[in-house]
Amino acid sequence: MAVEDHKKQAPTSVRCMVVTVSDTRTQQDDRSGNLAATLLTAAGHELVAHRIIPDDRAVLSALVREVALSAEIDCLFLTGGTGLSQRDQTFEAVSSVLTKRMNGFGELFRLLSYEAIGPAAMLSRAVAGVCGKVVVFAVPGSPNAVQLALSRLILPELGHAVREAKR
């Protein structure tokens, strides 16, 4: 079946959870998480939950596993914790529980980031894949990174990715 046929069979609206990974953000100043929620709902997707959790590997891994068992969520979008600092644990936490990796996402994200910010793009450890039947995306915590990831990569393929993950 051609990609176009898969896309025709893909859902036009999926149930999403947005999680900001931060030790300092609150709902009031969470620009990246709020932007992700806005972009997803503007594209016709349902926002099931929006949370802020600490940058803690055990907490992150447990959350991803919990969401993977949920029948309520199709896509988990995480923002924050993908850098190189000692506190950044999102890459390790997410990578350790993915059942399938979507390596092309990180590669494309860094390519597009490079076009926007230059060599600093290589410091990003954006990652994506599937845990159970839930599509998981983890991107840097800046609003620009969220905008880039969603508008250029995720939203154009979200329904398709969810369809494939559930087959």
VMD Tcl script that builds the backbone (N, CA, C; Angstrom):
set m [mol new atoms 501]
animate dup $m
set s [atomselect $m all]
$s set {name element resname resid chain x y z} {
  {N N MET 1 A 0.847 -1.174 0.000}
  {CA C MET 1 A 0.000 0.000 0.000}
  {C C MET 1 A 0.894 1.239 0.000}
  {N N ALA 2 A 0.587 2.182 -0.824}
  {CA C ALA 2 A 1.369 3.408 -0.952}
  {C C ALA 2 A 1.138 4.325 0.249}
  {N N VAL 3 A 2.098 5.194 0.496}
  {CA C VAL 3 A 1.999 6.141 1.611}
  {C C VAL 3 A 0.718 6.955 1.499}
  {N N GLU 4 A 0.365 7.354 0.296}
  {CA C GLU 4 A -0.851 8.147 0.109}
  {C C GLU 4 A -2.082 7.382 0.577}
  {N N ASP 5 A -2.115 6.070 0.313}
  {CA C ASP 5 A -3.240 5.244 0.752}
  {C C ASP 5 A -3.276 5.133 2.272}
  {N N HIS 6 A -2.106 4.976 2.884}
  {CA C HIS 6 A -2.032 4.925 4.347}
  {C C HIS 6 A -2.564 6.215 4.944}
  {N N LYS 7 A -2.172 7.339 4.362}
  {CA C LYS 7 A -2.611 8.635 4.882}
  {C C LYS 7 A -4.120 8.800 4.746}
  {N N LYS 8 A -4.689 8.270 3.664}
  {CA C LYS 8 A -6.139 8.357 3.482}
  {C C LYS 8 A -6.873 7.598 4.581}
  {N N GLN 9 A -6.272 6.534 5.084}
  {CA C GLN 9 A -6.889 5.714 6.123}
  {C C GLN 9 A -6.526 6.191 7.529}
  {N N ALA 10 A -5.677 7.179 7.619}
  {CA C ALA 10 A -5.218 7.675 8.917}
  {C C ALA 10 A -6.275 8.546 9.582}
  {N N PRO 11 A -6.327 8.537 10.899}
  {CA C PRO 11 A -7.278 9.415 11.581}
  {C C PRO 11 A -6.899 10.886 11.379}
  {N N THR 12 A -7.896 11.736 11.294}
  {CA C THR 12 A -7.642 13.168 11.132}
  {C C THR 12 A -7.539 13.853 12.489}
  {N N SER 13 A -7.984 13.176 13.525}
  {CA C SER 13 A -7.881 13.705 14.879}
  {C C SER 13 A -7.391 12.595 15.794}
  {N N VAL 14 A -6.353 12.884 16.561}
  {CA C VAL 14 A -5.839 11.906 17.517}
  {C C VAL 14 A -5.841 12.519 18.913}
  {N N ARG 15 A -5.835 11.652 19.905}
  {CA C ARG 15 A -5.877 12.073 21.303}
  {C C ARG 15 A -4.445 12.247 21.803}
  {N N CYS 16 A -4.139 13.457 22.255}
  {CA C CYS 16 A -2.761 13.810 22.609}
  {C C CYS 16 A -2.622 14.198 24.073}
  {N N MET 17 A -1.433 13.914 24.586}
  {CA C MET 17 A -1.024 14.392 25.899}
  {C C MET 17 A 0.245 15.201 25.709}
  {N N VAL 18 A 0.287 16.387 26.286}
  {CA C VAL 18 A 1.474 17.242 26.241}
  {C C VAL 18 A 2.086 17.248 27.636}
  {N N VAL 19 A 3.386 17.002 27.684}
  {CA C VAL 19 A 4.105 17.013 28.958}
  {C C VAL 19 A 5.325 17.914 28.828}
  {N N THR 20 A 5.427 18.866 29.724}
  {CA C THR 20 A 6.620 19.701 29.814}
  {C C THR 20 A 7.507 19.096 30.887}
  {N N VAL 21 A 8.743 18.836 30.513}
  {CA C VAL 21 A 9.720 18.281 31.439}
  {C C VAL 21 A 10.558 19.442 31.965}
  {N N SER 22 A 10.334 19.795 33.224}
  {CA C SER 22 A 11.028 20.955 33.790}
  {C C SER 22 A 10.956 20.931 35.308}
  {N N ASP 23 A 12.025 21.387 35.922}
  {CA C ASP 23 A 12.054 21.541 37.372}
  {C C ASP 23 A 11.612 22.936 37.787}
  {N N THR 24 A 11.409 23.829 36.818}
  {CA C THR 24 A 11.135 25.229 37.156}
  {C C THR 24 A 9.850 25.792 36.552}
  {N N ARG 25 A 9.307 25.197 35.529}
  {CA C ARG 25 A 8.136 25.764 34.854}
  {C C ARG 25 A 6.857 25.554 35.664}
  {N N THR 26 A 5.916 26.486 35.449}
  {CA C THR 26 A 4.569 26.376 36.001}
  {C C THR 26 A 3.597 26.483 34.826}
  {N N GLN 27 A 2.333 26.208 35.064}
  {CA C GLN 27 A 1.336 26.329 33.984}
  {C C GLN 27 A 1.325 27.746 33.414}
  {N N GLN 28 A 1.582 28.732 34.241}
  {CA C GLN 28 A 1.525 30.125 33.793}
  {C C GLN 28 A 2.689 30.501 32.880}
  {N N ASP 29 A 3.882 29.953 33.109}
  {CA C ASP 29 A 5.033 30.351 32.283}
  {C C ASP 29 A 5.547 29.241 31.361}
  {N N ASP 30 A 4.735 28.231 31.171}
  {CA C ASP 30 A 5.115 27.105 30.303}
  {C C ASP 30 A 4.807 27.438 28.842}
  {N N ARG 31 A 5.621 28.287 28.257}
  {CA C ARG 31 A 5.378 28.729 26.877}
  {C C ARG 31 A 5.418 27.566 25.893}
  {N N SER 32 A 6.354 26.655 26.048}
  {CA C SER 32 A 6.504 25.557 25.083}
  {C C SER 32 A 5.361 24.554 25.172}
  {N N GLY 33 A 5.007 24.149 26.378}
  {CA C GLY 33 A 3.893 23.211 26.534}
  {C C GLY 33 A 2.579 23.819 26.077}
  {N N ASN 34 A 2.371 25.085 26.422}
  {CA C ASN 34 A 1.142 25.767 25.996}
  {C C ASN 34 A 1.097 25.925 24.482}
  {N N LEU 35 A 2.246 26.209 23.876}
  {CA C LEU 35 A 2.306 26.306 22.412}
  {C C LEU 35 A 1.981 24.961 21.777}
  {N N ALA 36 A 2.552 23.894 22.296}
  {CA C ALA 36 A 2.273 22.558 21.753}
  {C C ALA 36 A 0.783 22.250 21.837}
  {N N ALA 37 A 0.177 22.538 22.981}
  {CA C ALA 37 A -1.258 22.290 23.149}
  {C C ALA 37 A -2.071 23.094 22.137}
  {N N THR 38 A -1.691 24.338 21.953}
  {CA C THR 38 A -2.396 25.207 21.004}
  {C C THR 38 A -2.266 24.698 19.573}
  {N N LEU 39 A -1.053 24.334 19.171}
  {CA C LEU 39 A -0.831 23.863 17.798}
  {C C LEU 39 A -1.554 22.547 17.534}
  {N N LEU 40 A -1.528 21.642 18.489}
  {CA C LEU 40 A -2.208 20.354 18.309}
  {C C LEU 40 A -3.714 20.536 18.191}
  {N N THR 41 A -4.302 21.341 19.071}
  {CA C THR 41 A -5.754 21.531 19.004}
  {C C THR 41 A -6.155 22.337 17.765}
  {N N ALA 42 A -5.344 23.304 17.379}
  {CA C ALA 42 A -5.638 24.077 16.167}
  {C C ALA 42 A -5.625 23.185 14.927}
  {N N ALA 43 A -4.845 22.104 14.975}
  {CA C ALA 43 A -4.781 21.170 13.850}
  {C C ALA 43 A -5.898 20.123 13.915}
  {N N GLY 44 A -6.780 20.249 14.912}
  {CA C GLY 44 A -7.936 19.349 14.996}
  {C C GLY 44 A -7.743 18.143 15.898}
  {N N HIS 45 A -6.659 18.116 16.661}
  {CA C HIS 45 A -6.420 16.989 17.562}
  {C C HIS 45 A -6.984 17.299 18.948}
  {N N GLU 46 A -7.260 16.260 19.705}
  {CA C GLU 46 A -7.841 16.417 21.039}
  {C C GLU 46 A -6.732 16.422 22.088}
  {N N LEU 47 A -6.756 17.414 22.942}
  {CA C LEU 47 A -5.810 17.479 24.051}
  {C C LEU 47 A -6.460 16.788 25.250}
  {N N VAL 48 A -5.979 15.603 25.555}
  {CA C VAL 48 A -6.530 14.807 26.653}
  {C C VAL 48 A -5.952 15.257 27.990}
  {N N ALA 49 A -4.665 15.610 27.990}
  {CA C ALA 49 A -4.002 16.025 29.230}
  {C C ALA 49 A -2.812 16.912 28.910}
  {N N HIS 50 A -2.482 17.764 29.868}
  {CA C HIS 50 A -1.323 18.658 29.751}
  {C C HIS 50 A -0.728 18.760 31.148}
  {N N ARG 51 A 0.503 18.286 31.297}
  {CA C ARG 51 A 1.135 18.242 32.614}
  {C C ARG 51 A 2.550 18.793 32.561}
  {N N ILE 52 A 3.042 19.145 33.726}
  {CA C ILE 52 A 4.448 19.489 33.911}
  {C C ILE 52 A 5.004 18.493 34.921}
  {N N ILE 53 A 6.120 17.860 34.569}
  {CA C ILE 53 A 6.734 16.907 35.488}
  {C C ILE 53 A 8.217 17.245 35.641}
  {N N PRO 54 A 8.826 16.836 36.738}
  {CA C PRO 54 A 10.244 17.133 36.938}
  {C C PRO 54 A 11.127 16.348 35.984}
  {N N ASP 55 A 12.309 16.862 35.759}
  {CA C ASP 55 A 13.290 16.222 34.886}
  {C C ASP 55 A 13.975 15.109 35.690}
  {N N ASP 56 A 13.275 13.989 35.795}
  {CA C ASP 56 A 13.719 12.857 36.595}
  {C C ASP 56 A 13.500 11.593 35.771}
  {N N ARG 57 A 14.574 10.840 35.549}
  {CA C ARG 57 A 14.504 9.678 34.658}
  {C C ARG 57 A 13.441 8.666 35.077}
  {N N ALA 58 A 13.372 8.335 36.348}
  {CA C ALA 58 A 12.405 7.338 36.812}
  {C C ALA 58 A 10.972 7.830 36.616}
  {N N VAL 59 A 10.729 9.101 36.921}
  {CA C VAL 59 A 9.388 9.672 36.759}
  {C C VAL 59 A 9.001 9.689 35.281}
  {N N LEU 60 A 9.937 10.100 34.433}
  {CA C LEU 60 A 9.667 10.150 32.990}
  {C C LEU 60 A 9.386 8.765 32.416}
  {N N SER 61 A 10.225 7.804 32.730}
  {CA C SER 61 A 10.037 6.445 32.214}
  {C C SER 61 A 8.700 5.875 32.665}
  {N N ALA 62 A 8.377 6.081 33.936}
  {CA C ALA 62 A 7.103 5.584 34.461}
  {C C ALA 62 A 5.927 6.231 33.740}
  {N N LEU 63 A 6.032 7.530 33.478}
  {CA C LEU 63 A 4.951 8.225 32.778}
  {C C LEU 63 A 4.752 7.655 31.375}
  {N N VAL 64 A 5.831 7.469 30.640}
  {CA C VAL 64 A 5.718 6.941 29.271}
  {C C VAL 64 A 5.087 5.544 29.310}
  {N N ARG 65 A 5.537 4.694 30.226}
  {CA C ARG 65 A 4.958 3.338 30.341}
  {C C ARG 65 A 3.479 3.398 30.718}
  {N N GLU 66 A 3.125 4.301 31.618}
  {CA C GLU 66 A 1.728 4.463 32.033}
  {C C GLU 66 A 0.855 4.907 30.859}
  {N N VAL 67 A 1.343 5.876 30.110}
  {CA C VAL 67 A 0.589 6.373 28.947}
  {C C VAL 67 A 0.447 5.267 27.905}
  {N N ALA 68 A 1.487 4.453 27.741}
  {CA C ALA 68 A 1.438 3.365 26.752}
  {C C ALA 68 A 0.348 2.359 27.079}
  {N N LEU 69 A 0.010 2.225 28.337}
  {CA C LEU 69 A -1.046 1.291 28.754}
  {C C LEU 69 A -2.435 1.909 28.668}
  {N N SER 70 A -2.490 3.213 28.490}
  {CA C SER 70 A -3.760 3.925 28.443}
  {C C SER 70 A -4.433 3.759 27.086}
  {N N ALA 71 A -5.718 3.538 27.116}
  {CA C ALA 71 A -6.482 3.489 25.866}
  {C C ALA 71 A -6.987 4.879 25.494}
  {N N GLU 72 A -6.640 5.880 26.302}
  {CA C GLU 72 A -7.145 7.237 26.111}
  {C C GLU 72 A -6.222 8.132 25.296}
  {N N ILE 73 A -4.971 7.722 25.081}
  {CA C ILE 73 A -3.982 8.597 24.453}
  {C C ILE 73 A -3.336 7.894 23.266}
  {N N ASP 74 A -3.248 8.611 22.140}
  {CA C ASP 74 A -2.609 8.096 20.928}
  {C C ASP 74 A -1.205 8.649 20.737}
  {N N CYS 75 A -0.969 9.872 21.236}
  {CA C CYS 75 A 0.307 10.562 21.038}
  {C C CYS 75 A 0.730 11.253 22.319}
  {N N LEU 76 A 1.964 10.997 22.718}
  {CA C LEU 76 A 2.561 11.671 23.863}
  {C C LEU 76 A 3.629 12.615 23.325}
  {N N PHE 77 A 3.465 13.905 23.599}
  {CA C PHE 77 A 4.409 14.919 23.145}
  {C C PHE 77 A 5.091 15.504 24.365}
  {N N LEU 78 A 6.412 15.343 24.444}
  {CA C LEU 78 A 7.192 15.874 25.561}
  {C C LEU 78 A 8.078 17.003 25.069}
  {N N THR 79 A 8.188 18.051 25.871}
  {CA C THR 79 A 9.080 19.148 25.550}
  {C C THR 79 A 9.965 19.430 26.753}
  {N N GLY 80 A 11.271 19.479 26.499}
  {CA C GLY 80 A 12.231 19.767 27.551}
  {C C GLY 80 A 13.073 18.559 27.926}
  {N N GLY 81 A 14.231 18.841 28.476}
  {CA C GLY 81 A 15.101 17.794 28.996}
  {C C GLY 81 A 15.873 17.000 27.959}
  {N N THR 82 A 16.022 17.538 26.749}
  {CA C THR 82 A 16.704 16.785 25.685}
  {C C THR 82 A 18.125 17.270 25.420}
  {N N GLY 83 A 18.622 18.157 26.249}
  {CA C GLY 83 A 19.959 18.705 26.037}
  {C C GLY 83 A 21.050 17.853 26.667}
  {N N LEU 84 A 22.186 18.491 26.925}
  {CA C LEU 84 A 23.361 17.780 27.430}
  {C C LEU 84 A 23.644 18.011 28.910}
  {N N SER 85 A 22.872 18.863 29.567}
  {CA C SER 85 A 23.172 19.137 30.967}
  {C C SER 85 A 22.939 17.900 31.826}
  {N N GLN 86 A 23.491 17.913 33.009}
  {CA C GLN 86 A 23.364 16.779 33.924}
  {C C GLN 86 A 21.903 16.495 34.272}
  {N N ARG 87 A 21.058 17.523 34.304}
  {CA C ARG 87 A 19.641 17.343 34.640}
  {C C ARG 87 A 18.820 16.808 33.477}
  {N N ASP 88 A 19.290 16.939 32.255}
  {CA C ASP 88 A 18.510 16.522 31.087}
  {C C ASP 88 A 18.436 14.998 31.009}
  {N N GLN 89 A 17.252 14.468 31.263}
  {CA C GLN 89 A 17.061 13.017 31.323}
  {C C GLN 89 A 16.016 12.484 30.341}
  {N N THR 90 A 15.410 13.371 29.560}
  {CA C THR 90 A 14.310 12.938 28.694}
  {C C THR 90 A 14.759 11.898 27.673}
  {N N PHE 91 A 15.886 12.119 27.020}
  {CA C PHE 91 A 16.354 11.167 26.005}
  {C C PHE 91 A 16.540 9.783 26.608}
  {N N GLU 92 A 17.230 9.703 27.731}
  {CA C GLU 92 A 17.482 8.402 28.360}
  {C C GLU 92 A 16.182 7.737 28.802}
  {N N ALA 93 A 15.304 8.518 29.425}
  {CA C ALA 93 A 14.046 7.969 29.924}
  {C C ALA 93 A 13.163 7.453 28.797}
  {N N VAL 94 A 13.014 8.251 27.746}
  {CA C VAL 94 A 12.151 7.851 26.633}
  {C C VAL 94 A 12.774 6.698 25.856}
  {N N SER 95 A 14.047 6.816 25.531}
  {CA C SER 95 A 14.722 5.767 24.750}
  {C C SER 95 A 14.659 4.412 25.434}
  {N N SER 96 A 14.720 4.414 26.763}
  {CA C SER 96 A 14.754 3.145 27.493}
  {C C SER 96 A 13.435 2.388 27.456}
  {N N VAL 97 A 12.339 3.055 27.107}
  {CA C VAL 97 A 11.033 2.375 27.115}
  {C C VAL 97 A 10.376 2.269 25.739}
  {N N LEU 98 A 10.990 2.835 24.719}
  {CA C LEU 98 A 10.403 2.718 23.377}
  {C C LEU 98 A 10.448 1.268 22.910}
  {N N THR 99 A 9.370 0.824 22.304}
  {CA C THR 99 A 9.356 -0.512 21.708}
  {C C THR 99 A 9.795 -0.460 20.251}
  {N N LYS 100 A 9.641 0.693 19.634}
  {CA C LYS 100 A 10.140 0.943 18.275}
  {C C LYS 100 A 10.642 2.374 18.230}
  {N N ARG 101 A 11.805 2.553 17.630}
  {CA C ARG 101 A 12.371 3.899 17.492}
  {C C ARG 101 A 12.059 4.463 16.118}
  {N N MET 102 A 11.889 5.767 16.077}
  {CA C MET 102 A 11.671 6.490 14.835}
  {C C MET 102 A 12.892 7.383 14.627}
  {N N ASN 103 A 14.016 6.773 14.244}
  {CA C ASN 103 A 15.283 7.495 14.156}
  {C C ASN 103 A 15.229 8.692 13.212}
  {N N GLY 104 A 14.465 8.585 12.154}
  {CA C GLY 104 A 14.378 9.674 11.190}
  {C C GLY 104 A 13.875 10.969 11.789}
  {N N PHE 105 A 13.060 10.883 12.839}
  {CA C PHE 105 A 12.547 12.103 13.454}
  {C C PHE 105 A 13.683 12.956 14.015}
  {N N GLY 106 A 14.527 12.362 14.835}
  {CA C GLY 106 A 15.640 13.112 15.419}
  {C C GLY 106 A 16.582 13.646 14.365}
  {N N GLU 107 A 16.830 12.813 13.352}
  {CA C GLU 107 A 17.731 13.235 12.274}
  {C C GLU 107 A 17.158 14.436 11.526}
  {N N LEU 108 A 15.879 14.352 11.162}
  {CA C LEU 108 A 15.250 15.464 10.443}
  {C C LEU 108 A 15.122 16.705 11.320}
  {N N PHE 109 A 14.801 16.506 12.582}
  {CA C PHE 109 A 14.691 17.646 13.485}
  {C C PHE 109 A 16.017 18.392 13.564}
  {N N ARG 110 A 17.110 17.656 13.722}
  {CA C ARG 110 A 18.421 18.307 13.802}
  {C C ARG 110 A 18.796 18.978 12.484}
  {N N LEU 111 A 18.438 18.374 11.350}
  {CA C LEU 111 A 18.707 18.991 10.049}
  {C C LEU 111 A 17.966 20.322 9.932}
  {N N LEU 112 A 16.688 20.313 10.235}
  {CA C LEU 112 A 15.906 21.545 10.156}
  {C C LEU 112 A 16.380 22.572 11.186}
  {N N SER 113 A 16.758 22.103 12.366}
  {CA C SER 113 A 17.290 23.007 13.394}
  {C C SER 113 A 18.595 23.628 12.938}
  {N N TYR 114 A 19.424 22.840 12.288}
  {CA C TYR 114 A 20.700 23.346 11.783}
  {C C TYR 114 A 20.470 24.510 10.824}
  {N N GLU 115 A 19.457 24.379 9.971}
  {CA C GLU 115 A 19.127 25.454 9.033}
  {C C GLU 115 A 18.731 26.726 9.786}
  {N N ALA 116 A 18.142 26.566 10.967}
  {CA C ALA 116 A 17.665 27.724 11.725}
  {C C ALA 116 A 18.699 28.273 12.697}
  {N N ILE 117 A 19.456 27.383 13.374}
  {CA C ILE 117 A 20.340 27.865 14.438}
  {C C ILE 117 A 21.809 27.481 14.258}
  {N N GLY 118 A 22.118 26.754 13.205}
  {CA C GLY 118 A 23.510 26.395 12.958}
  {C C GLY 118 A 23.971 25.193 13.762}
  {N N PRO 119 A 25.271 25.097 14.008}
  {CA C PRO 119 A 25.846 23.902 14.614}
  {C C PRO 119 A 25.326 23.566 16.010}
  {N N ALA 120 A 24.739 24.512 16.719}
  {CA C ALA 120 A 24.174 24.201 18.038}
  {C C ALA 120 A 23.090 23.126 17.944}
  {N N ALA 121 A 22.560 22.892 16.753}
  {CA C ALA 121 A 21.533 21.865 16.568}
  {C C ALA 121 A 22.030 20.482 16.974}
  {N N MET 122 A 23.331 20.253 16.876}
  {CA C MET 122 A 23.851 18.931 17.213}
  {C C MET 122 A 23.749 18.636 18.706}
  {N N LEU 123 A 23.484 19.638 19.523}
  {CA C LEU 123 A 23.333 19.426 20.960}
  {C C LEU 123 A 21.961 18.875 21.331}
  {N N SER 124 A 21.035 18.890 20.389}
  {CA C SER 124 A 19.686 18.397 20.640}
  {C C SER 124 A 19.653 16.877 20.578}
  {N N ARG 125 A 18.947 16.297 21.531}
  {CA C ARG 125 A 18.747 14.847 21.518}
  {C C ARG 125 A 17.261 14.547 21.368}
  {N N ALA 126 A 16.625 15.235 20.418}
  {CA C ALA 126 A 15.218 14.960 20.116}
  {C C ALA 126 A 15.098 13.492 19.722}
  {N N VAL 127 A 14.024 12.862 20.169}
  {CA C VAL 127 A 13.847 11.429 19.929}
  {C C VAL 127 A 12.352 11.144 19.761}
  {N N ALA 128 A 12.052 10.099 19.009}
  {CA C ALA 128 A 10.662 9.701 18.824}
  {C C ALA 128 A 10.595 8.203 18.593}
  {N N GLY 129 A 9.397 7.686 18.764}
  {CA C GLY 129 A 9.172 6.267 18.534}
  {C C GLY 129 A 7.798 5.869 19.033}
  {N N VAL 130 A 7.668 4.590 19.316}
  {CA C VAL 130 A 6.402 4.029 19.774}
  {C C VAL 130 A 6.658 3.274 21.073}
  {N N CYS 131 A 5.769 3.452 22.015}
  {CA C CYS 131 A 5.769 2.653 23.235}
  {C C CYS 131 A 4.395 2.016 23.309}
  {N N GLY 132 A 4.353 0.701 23.189}
  {CA C GLY 132 A 3.068 0.023 23.072}
  {C C GLY 132 A 2.442 0.419 21.755}
  {N N LYS 133 A 1.304 1.108 21.814}
  {CA C LYS 133 A 0.647 1.599 20.601}
  {C C LYS 133 A 0.541 3.122 20.597}
  {N N VAL 134 A 1.353 3.760 21.435}
  {CA C VAL 134 A 1.339 5.222 21.553}
  {C C VAL 134 A 2.580 5.782 20.870}
  {N N VAL 135 A 2.379 6.794 20.027}
  {CA C VAL 135 A 3.483 7.477 19.379}
  {C C VAL 135 A 4.020 8.512 20.361}
  {N N VAL 136 A 5.348 8.536 20.525}
  {CA C VAL 136 A 5.991 9.412 21.501}
  {C C VAL 136 A 6.988 10.316 20.776}
  {N N PHE 137 A 6.902 11.615 21.046}
  {CA C PHE 137 A 7.846 12.591 20.510}
  {C C PHE 137 A 8.427 13.370 21.684}
  {N N ALA 138 A 9.751 13.533 21.700}
  {CA C ALA 138 A 10.408 14.346 22.724}
  {C C ALA 138 A 11.297 15.360 22.030}
  {N N VAL 139 A 11.039 16.631 22.302}
  {CA C VAL 139 A 11.765 17.720 21.637}
  {C C VAL 139 A 12.318 18.678 22.684}
  {N N PRO 140 A 13.259 19.530 22.287}
  {CA C PRO 140 A 13.794 20.524 23.213}
  {C C PRO 140 A 12.700 21.432 23.786}
  {N N GLY 141 A 13.043 22.111 24.870}
  {CA C GLY 141 A 12.069 22.914 25.595}
  {C C GLY 141 A 11.849 24.325 25.107}
  {N N SER 142 A 12.452 24.720 24.012}
  {CA C SER 142 A 12.232 26.087 23.531}
  {C C SER 142 A 10.979 26.154 22.659}
  {N N PRO 143 A 10.266 27.282 22.713}
  {CA C PRO 143 A 9.100 27.438 21.835}
  {C C PRO 143 A 9.464 27.275 20.353}
  {N N ASN 144 A 10.650 27.747 19.941}
  {CA C ASN 144 A 11.054 27.588 18.547}
  {C C ASN 144 A 11.183 26.118 18.169}
  {N N ALA 145 A 11.712 25.301 19.074}
  {CA C ALA 145 A 11.848 23.867 18.809}
  {C C ALA 145 A 10.479 23.203 18.704}
  {N N VAL 146 A 9.571 23.589 19.569}
  {CA C VAL 146 A 8.211 23.036 19.539}
  {C C VAL 146 A 7.529 23.413 18.228}
  {N N GLN 147 A 7.627 24.681 17.855}
  {CA C GLN 147 A 7.030 25.153 16.603}
  {C C GLN 147 A 7.586 24.381 15.409}
  {N N LEU 148 A 8.894 24.250 15.344}
  {CA C LEU 148 A 9.552 23.546 14.245}
  {C C LEU 148 A 9.122 22.089 14.194}
  {N N ALA 149 A 9.209 21.409 15.316}
  {CA C ALA 149 A 8.885 19.977 15.347}
  {C C ALA 149 A 7.441 19.721 14.947}
  {N N LEU 150 A 6.537 20.479 15.514}
  {CA C LEU 150 A 5.123 20.243 15.210}
  {C C LEU 150 A 4.763 20.662 13.791}
  {N N SER 151 A 5.129 21.864 13.407}
  {CA C SER 151 A 4.681 22.365 12.097}
  {C C SER 151 A 5.346 21.652 10.927}
  {N N ARG 152 A 6.622 21.346 11.055}
  {CA C ARG 152 A 7.348 20.794 9.908}
  {C C ARG 152 A 7.391 19.264 9.878}
  {N N LEU 153 A 7.290 18.619 11.028}
  {CA C LEU 153 A 7.472 17.167 11.072}
  {C C LEU 153 A 6.260 16.409 11.625}
  {N N ILE 154 A 5.809 16.764 12.786}
  {CA C ILE 154 A 4.809 15.944 13.472}
  {C C ILE 154 A 3.409 16.104 12.889}
  {N N LEU 155 A 2.909 17.328 12.825}
  {CA C LEU 155 A 1.523 17.516 12.372}
  {C C LEU 155 A 1.263 16.964 10.971}
  {N N PRO 156 A 2.184 17.122 10.021}
  {CA C PRO 156 A 1.907 16.555 8.693}
  {C C PRO 156 A 1.798 15.027 8.676}
  {N N GLU 157 A 2.361 14.343 9.677}
  {CA C GLU 157 A 2.378 12.877 9.678}
  {C C GLU 157 A 1.731 12.248 10.905}
  {N N LEU 158 A 1.153 13.038 11.787}
  {CA C LEU 158 A 0.672 12.491 13.056}
  {C C LEU 158 A -0.384 11.404 12.877}
  {N N GLY 159 A -1.394 11.668 12.107}
  {CA C GLY 159 A -2.431 10.649 11.886}
  {C C GLY 159 A -1.852 9.381 11.276}
  {N N HIS 160 A -0.968 9.551 10.313}
  {CA C HIS 160 A -0.311 8.424 9.653}
  {C C HIS 160 A 0.503 7.618 10.663}
  {N N ALA 161 A 1.285 8.306 11.503}
  {CA C ALA 161 A 2.110 7.625 12.496}
  {C C ALA 161 A 1.228 6.852 13.488}
  {N N VAL 162 A 0.154 7.474 13.933}
  {CA C VAL 162 A -0.742 6.809 14.871}
  {C C VAL 162 A -1.392 5.591 14.231}
  {N N ARG 163 A -1.813 5.713 12.992}
  {CA C ARG 163 A -2.409 4.573 12.291}
  {C C ARG 163 A -1.435 3.407 12.246}
  {N N GLU 164 A -0.198 3.695 11.898}
  {CA C GLU 164 A 0.797 2.630 11.791}
  {C C GLU 164 A 1.101 2.002 13.144}
  {N N ALA 165 A 1.172 2.827 14.177}
  {CA C ALA 165 A 1.481 2.311 15.522}
  {C C ALA 165 A 0.389 1.403 16.060}
  {N N LYS 166 A -0.831 1.617 15.623}
  {CA C LYS 166 A -1.964 0.833 16.122}
  {C C LYS 166 A -2.257 -0.421 15.292}
  {N N ARG 167 A -1.582 -0.568 14.175}
  {CA C ARG 167 A -1.837 -1.737 13.304}
  {C C ARG 167 A -1.191 -2.982 13.855}
}
mol reanalyze $m
mol bondsrecalc $m
mol representation Tube
mol addrep $m
